[in-house]
Amino acid sequence: MASTSDTIAQLRSRMAGMQDGMPRLPLETHPALAGLVQLRAGGSYAVDSASLALALLAGPSAAGGWCAVVGIPDFGVEAARVLGVDLDRTVLVPDPGDRWLEVTAALADVVTVVLVRTQGRVPERVAERLGARLRKRSAALVAQERSAGDWPRAEVRLTTREPAWSGIGEGHGHLRARRLLVEARRGSAPPRRGALWFPAADQTYRRADPVAAVAEVEVAS
């Protein structure tokens, strides 16, 4: 028989998978982010890193979904390709101006994931209105924040810390790999933490040792 805590956890999971009476279906998530975040249709996700934003696009894109990128004139096309984003199914709107909300909402009607770079704090009412649109259309939104908290209705916030490059010797060599500590926060729940190679020395993007990463973050805090 399931314990009370197990039952509560199951109910919370079911509630998280439903919004406005519609099922919150899981979307393909990049393997590097396994155990940290699960993308769901209708959800909004905030990140402080361009590479993490691309990783969130890459999962649904590799599974055949369409993606859109709004308000990022310096979008890294090659980096997106390496991470697994299918550029043939990616719509780019580099400079929507003050019509970014209308553009983002319109694209949410036809693509699986929209990535938008915030230009400052987004009003609660705007985030909620767009969130309702996402849930209705079963799309997801990734907000690349300039400052923490720019997107007030984010379901999960992914933040990076302690980037460390390797490959440089004593005055020789070149950068080959970057290790990041990533923290995923969902509401008031305890954060999930892990280490990622972004990229690894072999130019893949994957999880590093999650146990060591948690220990390092806890010691650092």
N, C-alpha and C positions, 0 to 999 in steps of 0.2 A: 504494500500500500504506500502511495506517495506521501511524503511528509507535507506539513502545511507550507513550509518554505518552498518545496518543489512545486506544489500546486500554484502558489502565488507567482512563482517565476514563469510557469507555463501560461498562466492567465495574462501576465504582463507581456509575454512574447506574442500571444494572440492579439492583444490590444494594439501592440506596436505594428502588427501586420495588417491592421484595419484602420481606415480613416474615412469619415463621411460615408460609411457603409460599403466602401469599395475595398477589395483585397489589396494589400500592399505587397505586391509580388517582388521577390528578390531579383536583382539584376546581377549579371556577371560582374565579378569584382576581381581586379588584378591580383594574381597570386601573392605578390609582395605584401599586400595589405590583409592577407588572410589572418583572422584572429584579432584584427584591430577594428575593422569596420565592414559591414555588409550593406552594400548599396540596395536601396529599395525604391521602386516606382513611387512617385509622389513625395519623396524626401528631399530635403535641402541640406547640403553639406558644406561647411566652411573650412578653408585651408589657408595656411599662411605661406605656402610654398608653391611655386609654379610647377615643380616636378611632381609633387603630390597631386596637384590638380590634373596634370596630364595622366597620371596613373589611374585616377578615378574615371577619366574618359576612356582609357584603354580597354578596360574590361568589357563594357557594353559594346564598344566599337569592334573589338575582336570577335564578339559573338554575333555580329551582323547588324548592330544598331546604328542609327544615324546620330551624329553629334553636331553641336553648334558651339561656336566660340564668339562671345560678344564683348567688345570693348577692350581687346588686347592687341594693339597694333604691332607689338613686338613678339607675337606668338611664335614659339619655337617649332617650326614645321619639322625639322630634322629630328629634334628631341622627341616630338610626338610620334613620329614614325618608328623610331627605335623602341619606344615603349610599347608599341603595338596599336596605335591609333591608325585606323584606315582613313587616309586623307581623301580618298575618293568618295567617302561618305561623311565628310566633315564640311559644314558650312561656316565660313568665316565672315564676321561683320566687325572689322577692326575699329571703326569709329562711328557708333550710332548716335553720338552727341547726346542731347537731352531726351532723346526718344528711346533710351536703352530699355526702359521698362516695357514699352509697347513691342519693341523688337524681341526681347526675351520671351514675353508672353506669347507672341505669335509663333516663335520657333518651338516653344514647348508644346504646341499643338501638333507638331509634325516630326519631332526628333525624340530620341530616347533620353539624351542627357544634354543639358545646356551648361556651358561654363561661362561665367560672367565675372569680370574684375570690378570690384566695387570702387566707387569714386569718393567714398566717405560713408558715414553711417546711414544705413537705409532705414526709413521710418517703419515702425511696427506695422502700421496699416498697409503699407506697400508690400512688405514681406508676407503678411498674412493673405493679402489678395492674390499674390503670385503663388503662394503655397496652395491655395484652393484650386488654382488653375492647374498646377502640377498634379494634384491628386485626381482631378477630373480627367486629365489626359494621360495619366499613368507615366509621367515623365519625371526625371530627377534633375535637380539643379546643384551645381558646384559653384560656390562663391569664393573666388580668390580674394581674400581680404587684404587691404593695405594696413589696417590696424585691427587688433583683436576686438571682436564684438561688432564689426561693421554690419554683419548680417544677423539681425536679432532673432530670427526664427530657425536657426540652424539646428537640425536634429543631432548632428555630430560635428564636433570641432576637432580638426586634426592640426596639431602644431608640431614643429620640428625644433630640435635643440642639439647643441654640441656636434655640429658637422665636423668631420675629421677626414682629411684627404690623406692618401698614402701614395707612395711611388717616388717621392723626392728623396734622394740620398743627400749626402753632404756636398751640396752645391752642384749636383748632377741629377739626371733622370727627368721624368715628367709625371704629372699627376695621372694616376691610373684608377683609383677607386675612392669612393666617398661613402662614409658610414654615417648614418643619421639616427638619432634617437627620436622616435615619434610617439606622441601621446594623443589618444583619442578619448574625448570627453563627450558623454551623452547625458545631458541634464545633470541631476545630482548623483548619478551612479558613480562608483569608483572608476577612475580612468583606466584605460588599457594602455600599456606601454610596450614597446618593442623596438628592436634595432633593424634597420634596413641597409642593404647595400644599394646605393643610388648614384652611380652604378657600381657593380663589382669590377674586379680587375679584368674579367672576361667580357665586360660590357653588357652583362645581364642585370636585371633589376629583381632583387629577391630579399627574403628575410635573412637577417643575420641571426645570431644566437639570442632567442627571445628571453631565455632565463638570465643570461648575463646582462641583457639590456635592462631588465626590470631591476636587477640588483644594483646596477650602476646608477640608475635614476633615483632609486630610493636612498642610496648613500649620498648622492649629490644633493637631495632635498633635505 
